[in-house]
């Protein structure tokens, strides 16, 4: 599976493809951008543990090899400018719709935002979920993140459950 954006008037050219081990260091750089953005919104809840980098690296390596899991990259100018990680997850056994596609992360480096990269990553991920026979997809995002709060509803995701936190200090 590969996707290539249109060039010319529609904007810069980028491609979407499955990630490989060779992409991991650039994915981790994009992940650091995501963490920094979340830490600005919620410093206490997004403060990372010393092992965070290694733990996320191991998570990505597993996702590259596990069935019904996928890591996609958006590439431009020979660099990873965005990525998405997702896979099949399960809701509680009491529900009829149990298997759902879960988008774990979707990140686009700031310079490449507003060029259709996030949309192309999301569309590619959702196509993968459909190919697995899944009927629904799930994503979590912070309502305090204006980009995510605009993006996910714009492509058809409707808030369903709210997750809330309260500091106990």
N, C-alpha and C positions, 0 to 999 in steps of 0.2 A: 504494500500500500504506500503510495506516495502522492502528494498533492503539490502542485506548483501554482503559485499565484500568477495572476496576469501582470504583465509589465506595462510600462507606458503610462497612460493617463490614470489608470487605476491605482498606481502607486508602485512602490518598490517590489522587487521579486524576492520571494522566499519559498522554501519548500517545507513540507511536513513529511516526516518519515519516522519509522520506528527507531528508537535509540539503541545504541550499542555501548559496550563497556568503554569504548574510546570517547564517548560523549560525557561520561560521568563527571569529570572535573568541571566542565562548562555548565552542566546541570546544577552542580553544587554551587557555582557562582550565582546562578539565577535564584536558587533556593535562598542563598544569603540575602539577596535583595528582597525576597518575600518576607523573610524573618525580620529584616530591618524595618520594613513598612509596617508589619504587624506590631513590632515592639514600640513604634511611635504611637500607635493607637492604644495599646494596652501593655505598658512596660512590665508589670508584674507577671501577667499571665504568659507573656512571650519571652521572658528571660530564659535563656537556654542553659542546659547543663553542660559541663565540660566535655562530655562525650557526644554531644549533639551531632557534630559533623560526621563522626565515624558511624554513629547509629543511623543517620539518614543515608549515608553512603551504602551501608549494608542493606537497608530497606530497598534502595534503588536496585542494587545487584539482584536481590531476590525477585523483585518485580520483573526484571528482564527475563528471568527464567521460568517463572511460575505460569501455569496455564490460566487462562481467563484473567490475566493481568497484563497491562500494557503501559509502556513509557514511550511517549511521542516527543519528538523535538521539532522545533521550527528553526530552520537554518537560513541564514542570509550572510553574504560576504564571508563565507567559510567559517561562520561562528554560529553557535547555538544562541538564538535570540529569544527563545521561549521554550517551554516544555509543559507537558501535562502527564500526570500519572493517574491511572485509574484501574478499576478491575471489577469483577463480579463480587458482590457481597450479599449477605443474607440478612433479611429481617427475621423477626421472631417466628417460630414455627406455627404460631396461631393464625398467621395471615395467609390468604390465598396467594397474593403477590409476595413471594418470599425472596426470589432472586432479583436483584436490582444492580444496575451499573452504578458504581460509585466513582465520582471524580474526586481524587484525594488532593491533588494540587494542580493548578494551572497558573503559570507565571510567564509574563512577557517583560523583557527588560524595558525600562522607560523609553529609550530612544526608538523602540519599535512598536510602541503602543499607537493605536489609532490608524493602523495599516492593515487591519483584518487578520492579524496573527492569532489573537485569542479566539476569534470566531472560527478560524480554520482549525485550530487545535481542538476546540470543543466539538465542531462538526465531525472531525475525524474520530474523536473518542466516541461520540454518540453513534456513529456508523459502526464502529467496532462492537458496541453494546448490542445494536440491532442485529448484527451478524451472529451474535451469540444467542439470539432468540429472546433477549430481554425486552420487557415491555415498559420499564421505567428506569430513569436515572436519578441519582441523588447527588447533591453538592451541598457543602456547608461553607458559608461565608459570613464575615462580620458585617452587621448592618452599619457599623461605623466606618467601613471601607467604602468610600463613595464610588470607586471604580467597579468593585465587585457588586455592590448594591445596584448599580445601573446595568452592568453587563448581564448577569445571570437572568434577571427577569426579562431583559430585552430579547433573549434567545429562547424564552418560553418556560423557564423555571419559575414555579410559583411557591412562595413560602408555605410550608406545611406544618412544621413543628418549630418552636423556638427553644433555644438553649440559653439559659441564663446563669449568671454567676453573681455571687455576693461575697465580698471580702469579709472574712471572719475576724479581722483584727479589732 
